Amino acid sequence: MQLFSHHTQRLIIAAILAGACAAVSAATIEVRVSGVSAAKGKVAVAVCDKATFLKDCVHSTTAPATEGETVVTLKDVPAGNWAVLAYQDANNNGKLDRNFVGMPTEKYGFSRDARGSFGPPDFEEAAFAVSGETVSTVVKLR
């Protein structure tokens, strides 16, 4: 006796495979933030798509600052093109401090060591492809 028709069996298998593919499409991004000046405050990292770059990034987290290099991990990032920005929040006030003309007074950096001429870089300069289970990138604070 067969519980499901061949057509139903194929649909069940397709659904299982689709679920397995969806689970694999979420990645972990390991961000190695170098240039951390002292073990004070925290290092904030945001992972942004083109639509949210420099605005309200989709994925973000912080880690206690470790002098030299701080490793920050973000999980469940979907496959696609993403850019990372990071800064050292030395005074733990939850924001990138700026001077009276708007220039950052705390160290910051972008993935692919992207730097803008007069302001932040464009998304394309900092973007990299995320696919697979784990992706590593380096951000150098300046």
C-alpha positions in Angstrom: 0.0 0.0 0.0 1.4 3.4 -1.0 0.6 6.3 1.4 1.2 9.1 -1.2 0.9 9.3 -4.9 4.1 9.8 -7.0 3.0 13.4 -7.6 2.6 14.1 -3.9 5.9 12.4 -3.1 7.7 14.6 -5.6 6.0 17.7 -4.0 7.2 16.6 -0.6 10.7 16.0 -1.8 10.8 19.4 -3.5 9.5 21.1 -0.4 12.2 19.4 1.7 14.9 20.4 -0.7 13.7 24.0 -0.9 13.8 24.2 2.9 17.4 22.8 2.9 18.5 25.3 0.3 16.9 28.2 2.3 18.8 27.1 5.4 22.1 27.1 3.5 21.5 30.5 2.0 21.9 32.2 5.4 25.6 32.9 6.2 27.7 33.9 9.1 30.0 36.9 8.5 33.1 37.1 10.6 34.5 40.6 10.7 38.1 41.1 11.8 38.3 44.7 12.8 42.0 45.8 12.9 43.4 49.1 14.2 41.5 49.0 17.5 43.5 51.6 19.5 42.8 50.4 23.1 40.7 47.9 25.0 38.2 50.5 25.9 34.6 50.8 24.8 33.2 48.5 22.1 33.5 47.9 18.4 30.2 48.3 16.5 29.7 46.5 13.2 26.9 46.9 10.7 26.2 44.8 7.6 24.2 46.7 5.0 22.7 46.1 1.6 22.6 48.8 -1.0 19.2 50.1 0.2 20.3 50.5 3.8 24.0 51.5 3.4 24.8 54.3 5.8 21.2 54.4 7.0 19.5 51.8 9.1 21.6 48.7 8.3 19.8 45.3 8.5 22.3 43.5 10.6 24.4 45.0 13.4 26.1 44.0 16.6 28.8 45.1 19.0 31.7 43.4 20.8 34.0 44.6 23.6 37.0 46.3 22.1 40.3 44.4 22.2 43.5 46.3 21.5 44.8 45.6 18.0 42.1 43.4 16.6 38.5 42.6 17.6 36.5 39.8 15.9 32.8 40.4 15.5 30.4 37.7 14.2 27.0 38.3 12.6 24.8 35.3 11.9 21.9 34.7 9.6 22.9 37.1 6.8 21.2 36.1 3.5 23.2 35.5 0.4 23.8 38.6 -1.7 26.0 41.7 -1.9 26.7 43.4 1.4 29.0 46.1 2.8 30.4 46.3 6.3 31.1 49.4 8.3 32.6 49.4 11.7 33.7 51.9 14.3 35.2 51.9 17.8 32.7 53.4 20.3 35.4 54.3 22.8 33.1 56.2 25.2 30.2 53.6 24.9 27.6 56.2 24.0 26.2 54.1 21.2 27.1 56.4 18.3 29.9 57.5 16.1 31.0 60.8 17.6 31.6 63.7 15.2 33.1 67.2 15.5 31.4 70.5 14.8 31.8 70.1 11.0 30.5 66.5 11.0 33.9 64.7 10.7 34.1 61.5 12.8 36.2 61.8 15.9 36.2 58.0 16.6 38.0 55.5 14.4 35.9 53.9 11.7 36.3 51.8 8.5 34.6 49.9 5.7 34.9 46.5 4.1 37.4 46.2 1.2 39.3 49.1 2.8 36.9 51.4 0.9 37.5 55.1 1.5 35.6 58.0 0.0 37.2 61.2 -1.2 35.0 63.8 0.6 32.8 61.6 2.7 32.0 57.9 3.0 32.6 55.5 0.1 29.9 54.3 -2.3 28.2 51.0 -1.6 29.9 49.4 -4.6 33.4 50.3 -3.3 32.8 48.4 0.0 30.5 45.6 -1.2 31.4 41.9 -1.4 29.5 38.8 -2.2 28.1 36.7 0.6 27.3 33.1 -0.2 28.0 29.8 1.6 28.1 29.2 5.3 30.8 31.5 6.6 32.4 34.5 5.1 35.3 36.5 6.6 36.2 40.1 5.9 38.6 42.6 7.4 37.8 46.2 8.3 40.7 48.5 9.1 39.8 51.4 11.5 41.3 54.8 10.7 
